[in-house]
């Protein structure tokens, strides 16, 4: 079974063209890139259960520092439902609280590599 849909593969290839200087990971669980704040009194098991089943479509990583620069979601028509929008809001909030910016791309209006690069650099600098 493929780990990416045909649309996700096309987008992955465009990402590689757009930012060849970065490492791209696909289908990354949030629990692999977000750690709970040690200063927070929240139970870590509770925190883990809230995000353990969430993932992002792509994560861009700095090759030298091995740090996460950006999470990318390729949104299709399924993101139009209220329930999915609530899940997306929760995911966005978790990423932003960890200092990880997120870029959402409409899969039906997928940008070419040049425009995609501009969008990415506008977020990560």
N, C-alpha and C positions, 0 to 999 in steps of 0.2 A: 504494500500500500504506500503510495507516495506521501511524503510529509507536507507537500505544498500542492495547492490547486494549480491548474494551468495558468490562471491569472497571476497567482503569487509567484510562479516561476518567471513569467514575463517581467514582473515588477522587480524581482530579485536581480535579473540580468540588467535591468535599467539602473538599479542601485549600484551594481558593480561598475557600470560605465560612468555613472555620475560622481562617485566618490571612491576611485580606485585606491586612494591612500588610506582608507579606513577598512577595518575588518567588519564584516556583516554576518550576524548570526540570525537565524530564522527560528520562529516558534519558541521563544524564550519565556520560561515561567518567571513571573514576577519575583517569586521567592529566591530566584538565583541572582537577582540584581538589586533587590531592596532588602535592607537590613533594618530591624526595629531600632528606634532610638534608645540607647542605653539609659538615658535620663528619664525616659518615659516609664511610668509605673504600670503600664498596660502589660497584662500577661502575654508573654511571647507566644504561647500556644494559641491564644485567641487571635493574636496578630497573624500568625502563620495560617490559621484556618480561614481567615478573611481573604487572603490573597493566593493561597496555595494552588487553586485551580485556575487562576487567571494567568494569561500569557499575552505577550505582544507579538505581532507578526515578525518584526525585525528589530534588532538592536545594532546600533553603530558604535564601534569601539575604536579608541585611539590605539594604533599599532604599538607605539613605544610605551605608553603609560599603562596600557591595558585597562583603561577606564571607560565606563559607559558615557557616551556623548549624547545619544539621542535614541528614543524609542519611536518606532514608526508603526502605525496601524493602517492597513489597507482596507478601507471601509467599503462594503458592498451594500446592496439593498437591504440586507438583514439588519443593518444598523439603524433602519428607519423605525423600528418598533419601539414603543415606550420602554419595555423591559430591557431591551438591548441598550437603549440610550442611558438607562439608569446604571447598567453594568459598565458602560463606557465611562460615565462620570466617576464611578467608584475607582476604576482603573486609572483614569487621569489624575484623580486626587492622590492616590497612592504614589504614583510616579512623581508628581510635582512635590509632594511632601518629602521625597527622597532626593530632590534636586535634579531629577532626570526629566528633561523636557520631552514632550511628545508631539509628534507631527502626524496629523491625520490626513490621509490621501484618499480621495474618492476613486475607487477602483474602476468606475465607469467613465471617468474623465482623467485617466492616467497620464501624467505629464511625461514628456520626452526626457532624456537624460540631462540635457542642458538646463531645462526648467527645474527639474528635480534637484539638481545641484544647487541652483540658486535658492530654492526653498529650504534646503537643508542648511546651507551656509547662513541664511538669514536667521536661523534658529540657533545654531551652534557657534556662529561667528567666524 
